[in-house]
Amino acid sequence: MDSRVWTTLTGDELAEDAVEVTGPESVLPGTFRVEKAATTSVAVATLAAGELLRLRGIEPGKVSVDTRHAAASFRSEQYLRVDGEPVPFSAPLSGDYRANDGWVRLHCNYPRHVAAVCWGLGVPATREAFEKVVAAKSKFEVESAVIGAGGAAAVLRSREEWLAHKQGQAASALPVAEIRSLGPSEPVRLFESDRPLGGVRILDLTHVIAGPVAGRVLAAHGATVMHIGSAQLPTVPPLAVDTGMGKLSAYVDLETEAGRSRLRKLIARADVVLQGFRPGSLVAKGFSPEAIAELRPGIVVADLSAYGWEGPWARRRGFDSLVQMTSGIADEGGKTAGIDGPGPLPVQALDHATGWLTAAAIMTAVRRAATEGGGQHVRTSLAGTGEWLNSLGRKEAGPTGFDGAEFLEDADSPLGRLTRVKMAGTLPGSNPFWVEGTRVPGSDRAVW
């Protein structure tokens, strides 16, 4: 594993024998060291949970991580089954399109993103229409038109092009996670529990993969996690089911004053607010980190973003596949595979790693709030995680026969019988687990 991450989070050096890592690294295809990123992400989250146990007077025992299990957890949505069947989802217009001077990816997983492409490019919502208009334009012209219409797109850039860009330069200076003070307060009292996060209340205002994975990890370590969604917002069903393990699910409409009032009441009794909306959107509704800390002194606020909190794209919406495209990862993957075009990572590694790293940072911040006092602000980003992945070097590419079946389990849920990846990371003092499976969206009341 990469011990630098633990030092970044805590300021402490990690002993060489602090984590037992088992299993081979050659699990997933490609040359990027995704397995090392997965193993490190799982390890630091488990170590952070162990430190919370130690704070409670419980010896955590030696943390261990199997690289194969960590790799399986990074493609958990691919293993998900409900009553033996995959959860259907279709996004036929998402994908890589060839422009007249290169490639551009259009993100069309949500209706509003499809509408933005149609509006920005002046075409109907068909694959053929998208291909025709993109082929007649330059890649940057397409990217600019779609983003200007409120959509999500990214040009395929080389690593050199990314580092020459102002956002690439800003991203290259980002840590994998940052924890800063949100002002003084008395130390937070942890309720008595034999689980690392027992009694800790977490509001999960996230969607897609990275943020929900962070909430899923925290729930497995004993937190009461309430996912806040809205009946008016679309979801990606396989992701919502896969990342909803162990969480409550409630609806709050933040477009109404009644909904915002409800959220303020929830925050006042929460310990952590985890949010992954487009940068600035919650702030515009009156929920900046500072405003949240005023409602609940000593709270931990965690913000996830695509491109980071510095640079000209700090407020730009983005997704794992788009960050891979723009940061040089997909370009290198395509060249390594010998294909004309982008070659993505074998899993949504930036999303999953960012989720686990965010969970680790949150647990570290909770421990700090309990021992030193003060509100804490955690910041992570897909771009920062991508820079860290790039720093891990490369491995030799080769075929693998890994299918991950040994790390699957069945569990009952209100949605049916789930087949899912077991929670990764061994913590002998209190091994992580989910109390129940994913709940029906919006089935819980928005009250603690």
C-alpha positions as CSV (number, residue, x, y, z in Angstrom):
1,M,0.0,0.0,0.0
2,D,1.0,3.7,-0.3
3,S,1.7,4.9,3.3
4,R,1.9,8.5,2.1
5,V,-1.9,8.7,2.1
6,W,-2.0,8.0,5.9
7,T,0.6,10.7,6.5
8,T,-1.4,13.2,4.4
9,L,-4.6,12.4,6.4
10,T,-3.2,12.3,9.9
11,G,0.3,13.8,9.9
12,D,1.6,10.6,11.3
13,E,4.1,8.1,9.8
14,L,2.7,4.6,9.3
15,A,4.7,1.7,10.6
16,E,5.8,-0.7,7.9
17,D,3.9,-3.6,9.6
18,A,0.7,-1.6,10.3
19,V,-1.3,-3.3,7.6
20,E,-1.1,-6.9,6.3
21,V,-1.7,-7.0,2.5
22,T,-2.4,-10.3,0.9
23,G,-3.1,-11.3,-2.7
24,P,-1.4,-10.5,-6.0
25,E,-1.5,-7.2,-7.7
26,S,-2.1,-8.6,-11.2
27,V,-5.9,-8.8,-10.7
28,L,-7.3,-6.2,-13.2
29,P,-6.2,-5.5,-16.8
30,G,-4.3,-2.4,-17.8
31,T,-1.1,-0.9,-16.7
32,F,-2.3,1.6,-14.1
33,R,-1.9,0.3,-10.6
34,V,-5.6,0.3,-9.8
35,E,-5.1,-2.6,-7.3
36,K,-2.6,-0.7,-5.3
37,A,-5.0,2.3,-5.2
38,A,-7.8,0.1,-4.1
39,T,-5.8,-1.7,-1.5
40,T,-4.5,1.6,-0.1
41,S,-7.9,3.2,-0.1
42,V,-9.5,0.3,1.8
43,A,-6.5,0.1,4.2
44,V,-6.5,3.8,5.2
45,A,-10.3,3.7,5.8
46,T,-10.0,0.6,7.9
47,L,-7.0,2.1,9.8
48,A,-9.1,5.3,10.5
49,A,-11.9,3.2,11.8
50,G,-9.4,1.4,14.0
51,E,-8.2,4.6,15.5
52,L,-11.8,5.5,16.5
53,L,-12.0,2.1,18.2
54,R,-8.8,2.9,20.1
55,L,-10.3,6.2,21.2
56,R,-13.1,4.2,22.7
57,G,-10.7,2.0,24.7
58,I,-11.0,-1.0,22.3
59,E,-7.9,-2.6,20.8
60,P,-8.5,-2.6,17.0
61,G,-6.1,-5.4,16.2
62,K,-4.1,-5.6,13.0
63,V,-5.7,-4.3,9.8
64,S,-5.5,-6.6,6.8
65,V,-6.6,-6.1,3.2
66,D,-6.8,-8.6,0.3
67,T,-5.9,-7.0,-3.0
68,R,-8.5,-9.2,-4.8
69,H,-11.2,-8.2,-2.4
70,A,-10.3,-4.5,-2.7
71,A,-10.4,-4.8,-6.5
72,A,-13.8,-6.5,-6.3
73,S,-15.1,-3.7,-4.1
74,F,-14.0,-1.2,-6.9
75,R,-16.4,-2.8,-9.3
76,S,-19.2,-3.6,-6.9
77,E,-21.9,-2.2,-9.1
78,Q,-21.0,-4.8,-11.8
79,Y,-21.6,-7.6,-9.4
80,L,-24.9,-6.4,-8.0
81,R,-28.0,-8.6,-8.4
82,V,-31.5,-8.3,-7.1
83,D,-33.3,-11.7,-6.9
84,G,-30.6,-13.0,-9.1
85,E,-31.0,-10.4,-11.9
86,P,-28.9,-7.4,-12.8
87,V,-30.6,-4.0,-12.1
88,P,-31.5,-2.5,-15.5
89,F,-30.1,0.8,-16.6
90,S,-29.7,2.4,-20.1
91,A,-27.7,5.4,-21.1
92,P,-27.3,4.8,-24.9
93,L,-26.2,8.3,-25.7
94,S,-23.3,8.4,-23.2
95,G,-20.0,7.6,-24.8
96,D,-16.9,8.7,-26.8
97,Y,-17.5,10.6,-30.0
98,R,-15.0,11.3,-32.8
99,A,-14.7,15.0,-33.7
100,N,-12.9,16.3,-36.7
101,D,-9.7,16.7,-34.7
102,G,-9.9,14.1,-31.9
103,W,-12.3,12.6,-29.4
104,V,-14.8,14.0,-26.9
105,R,-16.9,12.2,-24.3
106,L,-20.5,13.2,-23.7
107,H,-22.0,12.3,-20.3
108,C,-25.7,11.5,-20.9
109,N,-26.7,9.4,-17.9
110,Y,-29.3,11.9,-16.8
111,P,-32.2,13.5,-18.8
112,R,-30.9,17.0,-18.1
113,H,-27.5,16.1,-19.5
114,V,-29.1,14.7,-22.7
115,A,-31.1,17.9,-23.0
116,A,-28.0,20.0,-22.6
117,V,-26.3,18.2,-25.5
118,C,-29.3,18.6,-27.7
119,W,-29.6,22.3,-26.8
120,G,-25.9,23.0,-27.1
121,L,-25.4,21.2,-30.4
122,G,-28.8,21.8,-31.8
123,V,-29.7,18.2,-32.5
124,P,-32.3,15.7,-31.6
125,A,-31.6,13.0,-29.0
126,T,-30.3,10.2,-31.2
127,R,-26.9,8.6,-31.4
128,E,-26.8,9.2,-35.2
129,A,-27.5,12.9,-34.8
130,F,-24.9,13.2,-32.0
131,E,-22.3,11.4,-34.1
132,K,-23.0,13.5,-37.2
133,V,-22.8,16.9,-35.6
134,V,-19.7,16.0,-33.4
135,A,-17.9,14.7,-36.5
136,A,-18.4,18.1,-38.2
137,K,-17.0,20.1,-35.3
138,S,-13.7,20.4,-33.4
139,K,-13.5,18.6,-30.1
140,F,-13.1,21.8,-28.1
141,E,-16.0,23.4,-29.9
142,V,-18.2,20.4,-28.8
143,E,-17.0,20.5,-25.3
144,S,-17.6,24.2,-24.9
145,A,-21.1,24.1,-26.4
146,V,-22.2,21.2,-24.2
147,I,-20.7,22.7,-21.0
148,G,-22.1,26.1,-21.9
149,A,-25.6,24.6,-22.1
150,G,-25.2,23.1,-18.6
151,G,-24.1,19.6,-19.6
152,A,-21.1,17.5,-19.0
153,A,-18.4,16.7,-21.5
154,A,-14.6,16.3,-21.8
155,V,-12.0,16.3,-24.5
156,L,-9.5,13.5,-24.7
157,R,-6.2,15.1,-23.6
158,S,-2.7,13.7,-23.3
159,R,-1.0,13.9,-20.0
160,E,1.3,16.6,-21.3
161,E,-1.8,18.6,-22.5
162,W,-3.4,18.3,-19.1
163,L,-0.3,19.5,-17.2
164,A,-0.1,22.4,-19.6
165,H,-3.7,23.4,-18.7
166,K,-4.3,25.7,-15.7
167,Q,-6.7,23.2,-14.2
168,G,-4.2,20.4,-14.7
169,Q,-1.6,22.4,-12.9
170,A,-4.1,23.1,-10.1
171,A,-5.1,19.5,-9.8
172,S,-1.4,18.3,-9.7
173,A,-1.0,20.3,-6.5
174,L,-4.0,18.8,-4.8
175,P,-3.6,16.3,-1.9
176,V,-5.7,13.1,-1.9
177,A,-7.7,14.7,0.9
178,E,-7.6,17.9,2.9
179,I,-8.9,18.5,6.4
180,R,-9.1,22.1,7.6
181,S,-10.7,23.8,10.6
182,L,-14.2,25.2,10.5
183,G,-13.8,27.2,13.7
184,P,-13.5,26.4,17.4
185,S,-15.9,24.4,19.6
186,E,-15.8,22.1,22.5
187,P,-14.8,18.5,21.8
188,V,-17.6,16.4,20.5
189,R,-18.8,13.6,22.8
190,L,-18.9,10.1,21.2
191,F,-21.7,7.9,22.5
192,E,-20.7,4.6,24.0
193,S,-20.4,1.9,21.4
194,D,-18.3,-1.1,20.5
195,R,-18.3,0.0,16.8
196,P,-16.0,2.7,15.4
197,L,-18.8,5.1,14.4
198,G,-21.5,3.8,16.7
199,G,-24.0,6.7,17.5
200,V,-22.5,9.0,14.9
201,R,-25.2,10.6,12.6
202,I,-24.3,11.2,9.0
203,L,-26.3,13.1,6.4
204,D,-25.4,11.8,3.0
205,L,-26.3,14.3,0.3
206,T,-24.5,12.6,-2.6
207,H,-25.3,10.8,-5.9
208,V,-23.6,8.6,-8.5
209,I,-20.6,6.6,-7.0
210,A,-17.9,8.5,-5.0
211,G,-20.0,10.2,-2.4
212,P,-22.4,7.3,-1.9
213,V,-19.5,4.8,-1.6
214,A,-18.1,7.0,1.2
215,G,-21.5,6.8,3.0
216,R,-21.6,3.1,2.5
217,V,-18.2,2.6,4.1
218,L,-19.2,4.8,7.1
219,A,-22.4,2.8,7.5
220,A,-20.4,-0.5,7.6
221,H,-18.4,0.9,10.5
222,G,-21.5,1.6,12.5
223,A,-22.6,5.1,11.6
224,T,-26.3,6.0,11.3
225,V,-26.3,7.2,7.7
226,M,-29.3,9.0,6.2
227,H,-29.2,9.4,2.5
228,I,-31.2,12.5,1.4
229,G,-32.6,12.4,-2.1
230,S,-35.6,13.9,-3.9
231,A,-38.5,12.3,-5.8
232,Q,-37.8,15.0,-8.5
233,L,-34.2,14.0,-9.1
234,P,-33.3,11.1,-11.5
235,T,-31.0,8.3,-10.3
236,V,-28.9,5.5,-11.9
237,P,-30.7,2.5,-10.4
238,P,-27.8,0.0,-10.2
239,L,-25.6,2.6,-8.4
240,A,-28.4,3.7,-6.0
241,V,-29.0,0.1,-5.0
242,D,-25.3,-0.8,-4.8
243,T,-24.3,2.1,-2.7
244,G,-27.4,2.2,-0.4
245,M,-26.3,-0.6,1.8
246,G,-26.9,0.1,5.5
247,K,-28.4,3.5,5.0
248,L,-31.7,5.1,5.8
249,S,-33.3,6.8,2.7
250,A,-35.4,10.0,3.0
251,Y,-36.7,12.6,0.5
252,V,-36.2,16.3,1.1
253,D,-36.9,18.9,-1.6
254,L,-34.2,21.5,-1.3
255,E,-35.9,23.7,-3.9
256,T,-38.5,24.6,-1.3
257,E,-38.2,26.6,1.9
258,A,-39.9,23.8,3.8
259,G,-37.3,21.4,2.5
260,R,-34.4,23.7,3.4
261,S,-35.9,24.1,6.9
262,R,-36.1,20.4,7.3
263,L,-32.5,20.0,6.3
264,R,-31.4,22.7,8.8
265,K,-33.2,20.7,11.5
266,L,-31.4,17.5,10.5
267,I,-28.0,19.3,10.4
268,A,-28.6,20.6,13.9
269,R,-28.6,17.0,15.3
270,A,-26.0,15.5,12.9
271,D,-22.3,14.8,13.4
272,V,-21.3,14.8,9.7
273,V,-22.6,16.3,6.5
274,L,-21.3,14.6,3.3
275,Q,-22.2,16.3,0.1
276,G,-21.3,15.7,-3.6
277,F,-23.5,18.2,-5.4
278,R,-22.0,20.4,-8.1
279,P,-19.7,22.9,-6.4
280,G,-21.6,25.9,-5.3
281,S,-25.1,24.5,-5.6
282,L,-25.6,23.9,-1.8
283,V,-23.9,27.1,-1.0
284,A,-26.4,28.9,-3.1
285,K,-29.2,27.4,-1.0
286,G,-27.6,28.7,2.2
287,F,-25.6,25.6,3.2
288,S,-21.9,26.6,2.9
289,P,-19.5,24.7,5.3
290,E,-19.4,27.8,7.5
291,A,-23.2,28.1,7.7
292,I,-23.5,24.4,8.5
293,A,-20.9,24.8,11.3
294,E,-23.0,27.6,12.7
295,L,-26.0,25.3,12.9
296,R,-24.0,22.5,14.5
297,P,-20.7,23.6,16.1
298,G,-18.1,20.8,16.0
299,I,-19.7,19.2,12.9
300,V,-17.6,17.6,10.1
301,V,-18.5,18.8,6.6
302,A,-17.2,16.7,3.7
303,D,-17.2,18.1,0.1
304,L,-16.5,16.0,-3.0
305,S,-15.9,17.6,-6.4
306,A,-14.8,16.4,-9.8
307,Y,-11.9,18.8,-10.6
308,G,-10.9,20.0,-7.1
309,W,-11.4,23.3,-5.2
310,E,-8.7,25.3,-7.0
311,G,-8.3,26.4,-10.6
312,P,-10.7,27.6,-13.3
313,W,-12.8,24.4,-13.3
314,A,-13.4,24.4,-9.6
315,R,-17.1,24.8,-10.1
316,R,-17.4,22.6,-13.2
317,R,-19.5,19.4,-13.0
318,G,-17.8,16.2,-13.9
319,F,-17.7,12.4,-13.5
320,D,-15.1,9.7,-13.3
321,S,-15.1,9.0,-17.1
322,L,-14.7,12.7,-17.9
323,V,-11.8,13.2,-15.5
324,Q,-10.1,10.1,-17.0
325,M,-10.6,11.7,-20.5
326,T,-9.3,15.1,-19.7
327,S,-6.4,14.2,-17.4
328,G,-4.5,11.9,-19.7
329,I,-5.5,8.6,-18.2
330,A,-7.8,7.5,-21.1
331,D,-5.3,8.7,-23.6
332,E,-2.5,6.6,-22.1
333,G,-4.9,3.6,-21.8
334,G,-5.8,3.8,-25.5
335,K,-2.2,4.0,-26.6
336,T,-1.1,1.2,-24.3
337,A,-4.0,-1.0,-25.7
338,G,-3.0,0.0,-29.2
339,I,-6.4,1.5,-30.1
340,D,-7.4,4.7,-31.9
341,G,-9.2,6.5,-29.2
342,P,-9.6,6.5,-25.4
343,G,-8.9,3.5,-23.2
344,P,-10.6,3.8,-19.8
345,L,-9.5,2.2,-16.6
346,P,-11.0,-1.3,-16.0
347,V,-13.2,0.0,-13.2
348,Q,-14.5,3.4,-12.1
349,A,-11.4,3.7,-9.9
350,L,-11.4,7.5,-9.4
351,D,-14.9,7.3,-8.0
352,H,-14.4,4.3,-5.8
353,A,-11.0,5.4,-4.5
354,T,-12.3,8.9,-3.8
355,G,-15.2,7.4,-1.9
356,W,-13.0,5.3,0.4
357,L,-10.5,8.1,0.9
358,T,-13.3,10.5,1.8
359,A,-14.6,8.0,4.4
360,A,-11.1,7.7,5.8
361,A,-10.8,11.5,6.0
362,I,-14.2,11.8,7.6
363,M,-13.3,9.3,10.3
364,T,-10.0,11.1,10.9
365,A,-11.9,14.4,11.2
366,V,-14.5,12.8,13.6
367,R,-11.6,11.7,15.8
368,R,-10.1,15.1,15.7
369,A,-13.4,16.7,16.6
370,A,-13.7,14.4,19.6
371,T,-10.2,14.9,20.9
372,E,-9.3,18.4,20.0
373,G,-12.7,20.0,19.3
374,G,-13.6,22.3,16.5
375,G,-15.6,21.9,13.3
376,Q,-13.7,20.1,10.4
377,H,-14.0,20.6,6.7
378,V,-12.9,17.6,4.5
379,R,-12.3,18.1,0.8
380,T,-11.6,15.5,-1.8
381,S,-11.8,15.3,-5.6
382,L,-11.7,12.9,-8.5
383,A,-8.9,14.9,-10.1
384,G,-6.8,14.8,-7.0
385,T,-7.4,11.0,-6.8
386,G,-6.4,10.7,-10.5
387,E,-3.1,12.6,-9.8
388,W,-2.4,10.2,-6.9
389,L,-3.2,7.1,-9.1
390,N,-0.8,8.5,-11.7
391,S,1.9,8.8,-9.1
392,L,1.8,5.1,-8.2
393,G,3.6,4.1,-11.4
394,R,2.7,1.4,-13.8
395,K,2.6,-2.4,-13.8
396,E,3.0,-4.9,-16.6
397,A,-0.3,-5.4,-18.5
398,G,-1.6,-8.9,-18.8
399,P,-4.8,-11.0,-18.9
400,T,-6.4,-12.0,-15.6
401,G,-8.9,-14.7,-14.8
402,F,-10.2,-12.9,-11.7
403,D,-14.0,-13.0,-11.3
404,G,-14.4,-12.0,-7.6
405,A,-17.1,-14.6,-6.9
406,E,-15.5,-15.6,-3.5
407,F,-16.1,-12.1,-2.2
408,L,-19.8,-12.0,-2.9
409,E,-22.6,-12.6,-0.4
410,D,-26.4,-12.6,-0.4
411,A,-28.5,-10.4,1.9
412,D,-32.2,-9.7,2.3
413,S,-33.5,-6.2,1.7
414,P,-36.8,-4.4,1.1
415,L,-35.9,-4.5,-2.6
416,G,-35.4,-8.2,-2.7
417,R,-32.6,-10.7,-2.2
418,L,-29.3,-8.8,-3.0
419,T,-26.1,-10.3,-4.2
420,R,-23.3,-7.9,-3.3
421,V,-19.6,-7.6,-2.6
422,K,-18.8,-8.1,1.1
423,M,-17.4,-5.1,2.9
424,A,-13.6,-5.1,2.4
425,G,-11.0,-4.6,5.1
426,T,-10.5,-6.7,8.2
427,L,-10.6,-4.9,11.6
428,P,-10.4,-7.6,14.3
429,G,-11.6,-5.3,17.1
430,S,-14.9,-4.6,15.2
431,N,-15.1,-5.9,11.7
432,P,-17.3,-3.8,9.4
433,F,-20.7,-5.0,8.2
434,W,-24.1,-3.5,7.1
435,V,-27.0,-4.0,9.4
436,E,-29.4,-4.3,6.5
437,G,-29.5,-4.0,2.7
438,T,-30.6,-1.1,0.6
439,R,-34.0,0.4,1.5
440,V,-36.7,1.6,-0.9
441,P,-35.8,5.2,-1.9
442,G,-37.6,7.8,0.2
443,S,-39.1,5.2,2.5
444,D,-37.8,6.7,5.8
445,R,-38.9,9.9,7.5
446,A,-36.4,12.8,7.4
447,V,-36.0,12.8,11.2
448,W,-33.4,11.5,13.6
